[in-house]
Amino acid sequence: MIVYLVPIGRGRFELYSEPADEAIPAPSGDGFFRRQAHRVAARWRDALHAAHTTERPRARGRLARWRDAVVCRLAETVAEQRTLWALRDEPAATAVYPANLDPVEAQAILNRSLAHARRHHLRWLLVDSLAFGVSGLLILVPGPNLVAYYFAFRLIGHYLSWRGARQALDRAIWSAQPEPELAALAALADVPRDLRASRVDAIAARLKLPRLSAFFDRAAVPAA
């Protein structure tokens, strides 16, 4: 697995990768949990597609708009945590870092990022576990328990991220590779989005990372 140490501001870095989207597993056999997992995954894909569809009628209810906003926010969370999720089963990985960094400094930044992620996701794992338990009280309210679904999603996400950070920090064997394009990207972190867009897109194209531009726009400062 290749992980990029992306510069997003002065002295600030984020771990980034573009692992393949996990396909919805085809249900095999008559296992109840396998069928339910497939059903939930399919519904998530449908909800995400509906939330991003621009041709839907504008005059929608407040609940529908709120639902779509939550789905889009959760999709951003998936994108931000995808790297850690993918690391949870990786015995080895390559860290690609800006070529203007010293290799020892790059390794230190990687270790600090992983240690911070492990602490951060463990803390939120505990918080969301409590919130999910409390949200179960809403089962008495008619209709789907959207609050419980929301915290269940966050709970699973933080758990997978914590596992990924722990695996990457304590067990995975890392190699390192300098990358001049990331050094060029570092020079654009403080440039307003409109002025840097074409250059960021060009860097993403040369690195063959089609989602990098959107990630950089979300993470780097200033955003506009």
N, C-alpha and C positions, 0 to 999 in steps of 0.2 A: 504494500500500500504506500502511496506517495502522499505526504502531507506538506502543504506549503505554509511557510511562515510569512504571512502577508502583513506588510507594514500599513497601518491605518492612521498614523499620526505620529507626532514627535515622541519617540520612545514607546510607542504602543504597537502591539502586534496581535494578530488573531490567527489561530490554526484554521486551515482551509483545505478541503479536498472536494472532489466531485465523484464520490462512489456512485455506482449505478443505482438507479431507483430499484427498490425491492419490488419484484413482481408479486401480484396477488397469488398466493399459493393455491393450486388447484386442490380442492377437497378430495381426498382419497379415503375409501372405506366409509363407514357409517359413524365415525367418532363424533360425538356431540360437540366437543370443544373445537375440533378441526373445522366443522361446518360453521360454527359461530364465528371463528376467526376470519374465515373467508368472507362471511356475510358482512362483518364489521368493516373489513378492508375495502370491500366493494362499495359500501355505503360512503366511506370516507372519500374515495375517489370521486364518486358521484357528487358529493357535497362540495368538494373542492372545485370541480368543473363548473357546477352551478354558480358558485360564489364568484368565479372569475369570468363568467359569461357576460359580455357587454351588451348583448342584444336583448336582454331581459327587459320587461316593462319597467319604466321608472317609478310608476305609482305603485309602490309596494308597501306593505305594512311595516310598522316599526320593528316588530318581532323578526320579520324576514331580513330586514337590513342589519339588525343586531346579530342575527345568526350568521350572515355572510361575513360580517366584520370579524366575528370570533373565529370562523373557519380560516379566513385569510391570515389572521394573526397566528393561529396555530400552524399554518403552513410555513410562515416565516420562522417560527420556532423550530420546526422540523429541519429547515434549511440550515439554520444556525448550529444545530446540534448534530447534524448528519455525520460530521467527521468523527466526533467522539463515539457515536453509535457504531460506526464502522470499525473503530479501533478495538472494540470490546473482545473480538475473537482473533486479533492479529498478533502472531508471535514476533513479527518483524515489520519494520516500516522505514521509509526514507524521508528525512526532513530536508526539504528544498528551501533554502534561506537566501536573503538578499546578498549578492556577491560583495557588497561593500561592508559586510559584517565579518568580524573575526570568527572563525569556526568555534572557538571556545565560548565566545559571547553568544553566538547563535544557539549553542547547546544549553547555555544557562537560561536563555529566554524561553526555549522550548520546555525545559524542566519547570520553570516558574509558571508558565501558562498551564501546564498539566496539573501542577500542584494546586493552583488557584481553582481550576475547573473541578478537581476532586472535592475540595472543600465546599465550593459554591453549590454543586449539585447535591452533595450530601445534606447540606443545610436545607435546601428547598425540598429535597425528598422527604425530610421529616415534617416540614411545614405542610406540604401538600397531602401527606398521609393523614395528618390531623384534620385538614380541611375536607378531605374526601370522606372521612368518618362522620364529620358533622353534617355534610351535605346529604348523607343518607336519611336525615330527618325529613327531607323534602319529599320523600316517597309518598307521604300523605297527601301531597298536592296533586290534583289530577294532571295528566299529561306527562310527556317525557321529562325526566329529571336532567335537564341540560346542565345544571350546575355540577351535578355528580359526574356527568360525562366529561365536562371540562377539567375537573380536578383529577379524574382518572387518567385522562390523556397526559396532563402535566406530570402526574406521579410516575407513569411509565417512562415518559421522556427523561425525567431527571434520573431515574434509576438506570436507564441504559447509558446515559451520559456519564454518570458516576462510575459505572463498570468500565466504560471505555477509557476514562482518564486513569483509573487505577491500573488497568491492564497496560496502558502505554507507559505509565510512569514506573511501575514496579516489575513488569515482566517482559515487555517487548524489547527486542534488540534493535537499536537505531543506527542507521548510517546517515551521512550528511552529504549534501550536494549544493554548491553555490549556484545562484542563478542571477545573471545580470538584469534580466527583465524585471525581477522583483526589486532590484535596486532602482531601476527607472520608475517603478510604481511608487516607491517611497517618496520620490520627489514630487509626486502629484497629490499626496495626501492632504496638503494644506491649500490646494488650488480649488476654487469653487467648481461645483459639479458641471455647470454649463461649459466651462473653459477646458476641463480635463476629459470630458466624455469621449471624444474621438480618440485621444491617446490611450485612455484606459481600455477602450474597445480593441485597439490595435495590439496592446500588450496581451490582453486576454486571448486574442486570436492566435498570436504567436506561441503562447503557452498551451493552446488547444484546450482552454478552459472556458466554455461558452457561458457559464453562470457567474464567472468571476466579476464581471462589470457590475451586475446587480448587487452582489455581496459587498463589493468595495463601496458602492454608493450608500448602502445601509450602514456600513461600519465606519467609514472614514469621515473625518471632519476637515473642513466644514461640509455639511450636507448640501449646501446651496451657495 
